[in-house]
Amino acid sequence: MSAHSHVEGQLPHEPEKATLEGRNKVLGFWLFLGGETVLFGTLFSAFLALRHQVLDGPHADELFKLPIVALATALLLTSSLTSVFAIHAMHVNKVKALISWLIVTVILGAGFLGLEIYEFYHYVHEGHGFTTSAFSSSFYTLVGFHGAHVAFGITWITLLILQLARKGLTVVTAPKVYVAGMYWHFIDVVWVFIFTVVYLMGKVV
Amino acid sequence: MASNHSATEKSPKRHKVEGPKKHIIAFIFSVLLTFIAFATVISGEINKDFIYIILMGLAVLQVFVQMAFWMHMKDRGHTFAIMGILTGVFIVFTCVIMAEYWAWW
């Protein structure tokens, strides 16, 4: 194992930035995250403008249940921590630890997604459908977009785990893991604003 | 050249690889800020506008902590990243102000 990695050349420090391609990938991803910020910002502003337009549907403060939101927040926040552990494992070149932390991240993300699906299902049964009011439409668009990002992130990281298991940690796979970690943190950052603006502010009457 | 190579090989951890300690501290901070936000809303009884300001302050603080530590923005060579995100934030800020204070004028 060690002889093999010696032949390949030792993995450099911060392998995600060892090649020009890797550095460009990270840089390009920051540009993408800037665009994502604008995407979510416009959804947030639409929600802020429309959140009191409930028509006959339920108001935010009678609809939202904070315990389930708190649980979802805990899951996503912990998954952000486990993904940072994964990147740390990558930096000390421990592939097994890296894969294990990524698996934990994916499981926690799936738990979050499951809670959100349950939550939406519950809301629809309480008469809060997508077309009920401007509030419900902007709510589902904003939170649903975030949920779609979580779903995409789960798929992406799962595929990365499979690739890591097959190809190991190289200067090619390392930037992918790093960038996926950044994406996952970004999802958590967006959620911080969602639970603040949508749920907590919705509860304050 | 050969000695140079073995020197780096012998102590790969000599490069400052940050321990997970800072990340755990960032996590504890995030949990704390989240808890305060939820507790403020659950306890209620505070002026509405004041709560909004507290909540936004807590959220911005938490995002700042997470971006600095977890997304490595405090590290060197992140000028472009900071500029990119700040440009996004500027556009977002404009949109939010527009929606919140202008749309229903």
Chai-1 contact restraints between the chains, C-beta under 6 A:
chainA,res_idxA,chainB,res_idxB,connection_type,confidence,min_distance_angstrom,max_distance_angstrom,comment,restraint_id
A,Q10,B,E9,contact,1.0,0.0,6.0,A-B,restraint_1
A,H13,B,H15,contact,1.0,0.0,6.0,A-B,restraint_2
A,W30,B,A81,contact,1.0,0.0,6.0,A-B,restraint_3
A,W30,B,G84,contact,1.0,0.0,6.0,A-B,restraint_4
A,L31,B,G84,contact,1.0,0.0,6.0,A-B,restraint_5
A,G34,B,G84,contact,1.0,0.0,6.0,A-B,restraint_6
A,G34,B,I85,contact,1.0,0.0,6.0,A-B,restraint_7
A,G34,B,T87,contact,1.0,0.0,6.0,A-B,restraint_8
A,G34,B,G88,contact,1.0,0.0,6.0,A-B,restraint_9
A,T37,B,G88,contact,1.0,0.0,6.0,A-B,restraint_10
A,V38,B,G88,contact,1.0,0.0,6.0,A-B,restraint_11
A,V38,B,I91,contact,1.0,0.0,6.0,A-B,restraint_12
A,G41,B,V92,contact,1.0,0.0,6.0,A-B,restraint_13
A,G41,B,C95,contact,1.0,0.0,6.0,A-B,restraint_14
A,T42,B,C95,contact,1.0,0.0,6.0,A-B,restraint_15
A,S45,B,C95,contact,1.0,0.0,6.0,A-B,restraint_16
A,S45,B,V96,contact,1.0,0.0,6.0,A-B,restraint_17
A,S45,B,A99,contact,1.0,0.0,6.0,A-B,restraint_18
A,L48,B,A99,contact,1.0,0.0,6.0,A-B,restraint_19
A,L48,B,E100,contact,1.0,0.0,6.0,A-B,restraint_20
A,A49,B,A99,contact,1.0,0.0,6.0,A-B,restraint_21
A,A49,B,A103,contact,1.0,0.0,6.0,A-B,restraint_22
A,A70,B,F38,contact,1.0,0.0,6.0,A-B,restraint_23
A,T73,B,T34,contact,1.0,0.0,6.0,A-B,restraint_24
A,L77,B,S30,contact,1.0,0.0,6.0,A-B,restraint_25
A,L81,B,F27,contact,1.0,0.0,6.0,A-B,restraint_26
A,V84,B,H23,contact,1.0,0.0,6.0,A-B,restraint_27
A,V84,B,W70,contact,1.0,0.0,6.0,A-B,restraint_28
A,F85,B,P20,contact,1.0,0.0,6.0,A-B,restraint_29
A,H88,B,P20,contact,1.0,0.0,6.0,A-B,restraint_30
A,H91,B,V17,contact,1.0,0.0,6.0,A-B,restraint_31
A,V92,B,V17,contact,1.0,0.0,6.0,A-B,restraint_32
A,M182,B,M71,contact,1.0,0.0,6.0,A-B,restraint_33
A,H185,B,W70,contact,1.0,0.0,6.0,A-B,restraint_34
A,H185,B,M71,contact,1.0,0.0,6.0,A-B,restraint_35
A,V189,B,V63,contact,1.0,0.0,6.0,A-B,restraint_36
A,V189,B,Q66,contact,1.0,0.0,6.0,A-B,restraint_37
A,V192,B,A59,contact,1.0,0.0,6.0,A-B,restraint_38
A,V192,B,Q62,contact,1.0,0.0,6.0,A-B,restraint_39
A,V192,B,V63,contact,1.0,0.0,6.0,A-B,restraint_40
A,F193,B,A59,contact,1.0,0.0,6.0,A-B,restraint_41
A,T196,B,L55,contact,1.0,0.0,6.0,A-B,restraint_42
A,T196,B,A59,contact,1.0,0.0,6.0,A-B,restraint_43
A,L200,B,A37,contact,1.0,0.0,6.0,A-B,restraint_44
A,L200,B,V41,contact,1.0,0.0,6.0,A-B,restraint_45
A,L200,B,L55,contact,1.0,0.0,6.0,A-B,restraint_46
A,K203,B,V41,contact,1.0,0.0,6.0,A-B,restraint_47
A,V204,B,V41,contact,1.0,0.0,6.0,A-B,restraint_48
A,V204,B,K48,contact,1.0,0.0,6.0,A-B,restraint_49
A,V204,B,I51,contact,1.0,0.0,6.0,A-B,restraint_50
